Amino acid sequence: MDYRDAGVDIEAGRGFINQIRSLVKSTHRSEVLGGLGGFSGCFQLPVGYTEPVLVSGTDGVGTKLKLAQDLNRHDTVGIDLVAMCVNDVLTVGAEPLFFLDYLATGKLNQQQLTQVVAGIAQGCRLAGCALLGGETAEMPGFYELAEYDLAGFCVGIVEKSRMLDGSQVQIGDVVIGLASQGVHSNGFSLIRKIVQDSPDNALSWDITPEFLAGKSLGEELLTPTQIYVKPVLDARRAGIEIHGMAHITGGGIPENLPRCLGAGQSVQIYPNSWVIPPIFKWLAQTGQVSPQAMFDTYNMGIGFVLIVPQQQVEQTLTSFNSQQVNACKIGEVIPGDGGVVGLVTYSRRS
């Protein structure tokens, strides 16, 4: 016997690396040293920093991958993978420098996994970071033949004096919400349960609810996570004073927004300050999910949050809306114990 008899095709692995080489090269930054195929990736720190701080983050895509595999569409989940990491390191003000991925599968399917890596490369280009390397593991018997899993790791950099740590946030600061592109990459276990447990199997990924205007439910749910890196960094470089940032992922606004506050602070949400996208209303009604559970699970239309001083609000809104990122005032910082006030009442809005 040989390794191929056990289900692992070494030649296919080599062919896959050659196939994705150009995708990796498309994310190149001048600080990258060497090329694809070594035991490690090397990256030289950018010049111009006095006290550079490296910031790291890691994440996955979760059970959204099951939807991609059910629909045999793999070109967007790589963007999700990058977004979940780079948006996290962005919250302290860091510029993403490089990204590495880990891809595990039951059997290496070059066409399928090249689509995945194409998405990862696209996400890296959107974030301005280099795809420095990765690992592909063929694991027969651990994953089914058409299954794969993803994990990612990102490193960014920020000047120490420019880091955001909660101490900059002041009572009276305004909370600016940046629109999501939909569900992003959280809560898909609940979504899958809503669809799978529908009476008489009435729901499937192929249905076209009226509010989607001809798009299927599956297509809508595979819309990738928005990457906020470039517009946020551009705003800071333009002199906009951002006191805090939060990436709205699992746990929604109630769990993630307080993570960027200082001691003795809470957030009051303004009533009717943004329109909740129809997909969330459909999920709530179809799955009979309570308003509290919806806000505890999903971003509800706000994918990233900025906290700015009152005198910077109009400049901030203009900056993001000019870059086709919908931005609006959604609340303000008030004295409190770290909570978010007003979300459940807000969610009753039609």
N, C-alpha and C positions, 0 to 999 in steps of 0.2 A: 504493500500500500504506500501511497504518498499523501501529501497534504491535501491535494485535490480530492482524493477519495474521502477525506474527512469533511469536505465541503468548503475548503478554503482555496481560492484560485490566486496564487501569487502573481501569475502573468497578467491576469485581469486587473489586479491591483496596480501593477506597473503601468498598464495601459491607461488606467483611470488617472494616475498622476500626470501622465503626458497630456491627457485630454483637457485637464483643468489648468495647465501651466499658463496659458494665455489669460485665463480669468484672474489668476493670482497676480500676474504682471500688470493687469489693468488697474490695480489698486496701489501701485508702487508710489512710495514717497522717497524723497532724496536721502532720508536718514537710514533707509534699509540697506543693510550690508549683506552681500551674498544673494543667493537665489534659492528656489524651491528644491528640496531633495536632501538637505543636510539633516543632521540629527537635531539641530536647533535653529531658531531664527534669531538674527542679530539686528539690533536697531540702535543707532547712535542718537543720543539725546539732542534735541534741537538747541541751537545757540540762542543767546539773548536772555536766559533766565539767571536771576541772581540767587534765588533760593528755590530751585525746582522741587516740587513734590510729585511723586508718582502716585497715581490713583488707579486702583484695580477694581474690576467687577466681573462677575460670572453669572450665567443664567442659562436657561433652556427655553424651549418653545411650549413644552407641556403637551397636553392631549389634543391641541390643535393639529398636531402631526397625524393623528388618526383620521381627521377630516381630509387632510391632504392626500393620505394614502387611499382613503375610500374613493376620492374623486380622481385619483391618479394625476394630480396636479401638484408639482413640487417646486415651482419657480418663485413662490412668494415666501415660504417659511424660512428661507435663509435670511431674508430681509428682517423678519421677525426676530431671528436669533441675534443678529447684530444690534437691532434697535433696543432689545431688552437690556443689553449690556452698556451700549454707548450712552443711552439716555440716563442710566443710573450714574455713571461717572460724571456726566455733565452737571448733575445736581450740586456738586461742590465747585463748579466753575471750570472743570478740567476739559482740555481738548483731547479727544481720543487720538492716540498715536498708532497703535497696532492692535490686531485682533487675531486670535487663534481659535480654531474650531475642532471639535471632536465629533466624529460621525461613526456610529456603530450600526451594523446591519446584519441580517441573517444571511444574505447572499448579495454580493456586489453586483448591482445592476448599473452599468456605466451611464446609460441614458438617463435613468432616474436620478442618480446621485450627481450627475453633471448639472442637471437642473437645480438641484439644491445648492451646489457650490456657486452656480451663476447668481442665485439670489443672495448668497453671502457676499459675493464680490460686489453686487449692486448696492447692498447695504453699506459696505465699507466705503464705496465711492461717495454715497450720499453723506456719510459721516466724515469723510476726509481722512480716513485712517487706512493703514496698509494691512492687507491680509498676509500676515507674516509667516503663517504655517498652519499645520493642523495634523490630525491623526484620523485615519480611516481604519476601522476594525471590522473584519468579517467574522461573525460569531454564529455559525450554524448551530441550531439547537437551543440557542439562547433567545434569538429573535426568529419570528416566522420569516419565510423567504422574501416577502415583499415589504417587510417592516424595517424601519430604521429609527434611530433616536439621535438627537442633536444636543450638544452643549457648546457654549462659547465662553471665551475669556478675553477681556479687553484691558488695556493699560492706557491711561491718559496722563496728562501733565498739567500742572497749574503752578503759577507763582505763589509762594506761601502767603504773601501779603494779600493775595486776591482770592484766597480760599473762602468759601461760604460754610459756616459752621453753626448757624443759628443765632450767634451773638449779634449779627448785624440787623436782625429783624426788630422793628419797633412797633409799639402800640400805635394804631392809626394807619399803618402801612396798608396798601391796597393789594388784594389778591387778583391776579390776572390769570384767566384760564385760556390755555391754547387748545384748540379743538382736536379731538381724536379723529381717526379715519374709520371709526366704527368700534368693534369689540376689541380690536388689537389681539392680545395673546393670553387673556385670562378668562377663567370661568367656563372653559370648554367642556369640562366634565359635566357641568350642569346643563349646558346647551345640548350635549349629546344625549343626556337623560331625557330632556324635554322632548326631543325628536323621537328617540327610541321608545319611550313610554306613551306616545300619543295614542288615543283610543282608535282601535281598528287599524293601527299602523297608517294613519292618515297623513303623517308628515314624512318627508324625505328631504335629502339635500337638493333634489331637483325641483321642488315646488317653487313657484314664482309668486310670492305674496304681492298684493296689489301695490303696496307702498314701494316695492323695489323696481317698479316700472319695467318689467320684462327680465330683470336679472334674477338668477336662481338664488335660493337661500345659501347654497354652498359657495357660490361665487362671492356673495356679499361677506360671508364669514371668513373667507380666505384673504380678504383685503388686509395687507400687511400693516404692522405697527408703524406709525409715523415716527420718523427720525427728526429730532428737534435740534440737533447739534449746530448746524450752520447758522440758522436764523438767531439762535440764542447767543452764540459766540459773536456773531456780527453785531448784535445789539449791545453787548458789553464793550466791544471795541469802539462802537460809536459813542460811548460815554453814558449809556443808560445804566443807572445805578440799581442793580438787582440785589436785594437783600437776602433772598432765599429762593430755592427751587425744589420742586417735588415731581417725581415721575409717578403718574397714577397707574399702578399695575394691580396685582392681586391684593385685595383688601380695599380697593377703591379709594375715594377721597377720604373717608373717615380714618383709614389706617395710614395712608401715605402722606397726606398734607401736614399733619402734626409733626412729622419727622424733621421738618425744616424750621420749626418754631424755636424760640428761646423759652427759658423758664418763665412760668406765670403768664403764658399767652395761649389764646385760642383763636379760632376763626369764626366769624359770623358770615354765613352765606347770604347774599342778596336774593330776595325772591324774584323769580322770573328773569334771571340775568342771562341765561342761555337756554337754547331750545334743545331738549333731549332728543337725539336722533330716533327715528321710528323703529329701528331694529330693537332697541331696548324696551320700548313699549310693547312690541310684539312678543318678545321673550317673556316679559312680566305677565302679560295676559294669557299667552298660550300655556305657560308653565305654572300659572297661578303662584308667581313668586312675589312675595311681599315687597313693598317699597324699601324697607330697611335691608332686606336680603339683596335686593338689586344694587343698592349703593355700597353694600359691604363686599360685593363680588366684582362689579364692573366699573369702568371709568365713566359711564353714563354721558359720554360726549366730550369729556375733558381729559386729554391725555397727558398734559404737562401743566404745571402751575408755576408762576413767578410771583414773588412778593416784592413790590417796589414802593418807594415813597410817593405820597400823593402828588407831589409836583412833577413826577416822572410818568404819570399815567398816560397822558395823551401822546407823548413821544413814544412810549412803549407800544401802545395800540397801533400807532401809525407805522412803526418799524415792522411789526409782524404782519399786519394786514397788507403792507406793500410787498411782502415776500410770499403772499398767498397762503399765509398761516392765519386762520381765523382766530382772533383774540378778542376777549371781552372782560370787563370787570365782573367778578363773581362774588366778591366779599371783601372783608377787611379784618385786620388783626385787632383783637380785643383782649382785655384782661381775662384770664381763665386758667384752666388746669390742663391745657393741651388738647381739648376736644374741638369738634367741628359742630357748630350750631346751625340748624335750619334746613338740613338736607332732606329729611323725610317729608316735612311739610312741602318743600319745594317739589318733590317727586310726584306729588298729586296733580301737578299741572299737566294738562292734556297737550 
